[in-house]
Amino acid sequence: RKEVEQDPGPFNVPEGATVAFNCTYSNSASQSFFWYRQDCRKEPKLLMSVYSSGNEDGRFTAQLNRASQYISLLIRDSKLSDSATYLCVVRVTGRRALTFGSGTRLQVQP
Amino acid sequence: DAGVIQSPRHEVTEMGQEVTLRCKPISGHNSLFWYRQTMMRGLELLIYFNNNVPIDDSGMPEDRFSAKMPNASFSTLKIQPSEPRDSAVYFCASTTDRNTEAFFGQGTRLTVV
């Protein structure tokens, strides 16, 4: 079983739609959580960190449920420029390295 | 401010040849990571260094792979001999002890024919 699991998609949504991605992690020693974004043929870049209390950055909302070992990302009012692969990322206590999910591909259509 | 710099950006080589990938981390960053990305397996950690010392190399697929970090500003990932199944995008990333974000280079796209 992979340490970080995501639905690969693709999610095809119209502009303006709200879309949600989910992710589960298996290691209970996971300490830090992130969403990274990766555009086609580019490197991953940090989108936002995920805090226990939930956090929002503009149209993006991230939530963490430690009891269920579950992370979510909500994108409101989708734009064409949101089309990318969204990677769920976890850091385990005592390790510097990040563990990546396989990513969920989003395609926003006009 | 220059980010993580990787070279070459693309490499096409024949099976059996030695391949060397290079990475220059962001100045001041003391942790460096090598990842490999394929369609089938996603992003996998190969090895990471902290203060130039290899900390975890459990992701290195086999003895054909080796990595070095001779100083704080340079690392190499070597594959010898290369095989077609090594074809992938290899990313280098760096961060600091206080920073939660890892910064990635643009990657090296390796094709072994």
Interface residues (C-beta under 8 A of the other chain):
Chain A: S32 F34 K42 E43 P44 K45 L46 S49 L87 R91 R95 R96 A97 L98 T99 F100 G101 S102 G103
Chain B: S31 F33 Y35 R41 G42 L43 L45 Y48 N50 I55 D56 F91 T95 D97 T100 E101 A102 F104 G105 Q106 G107
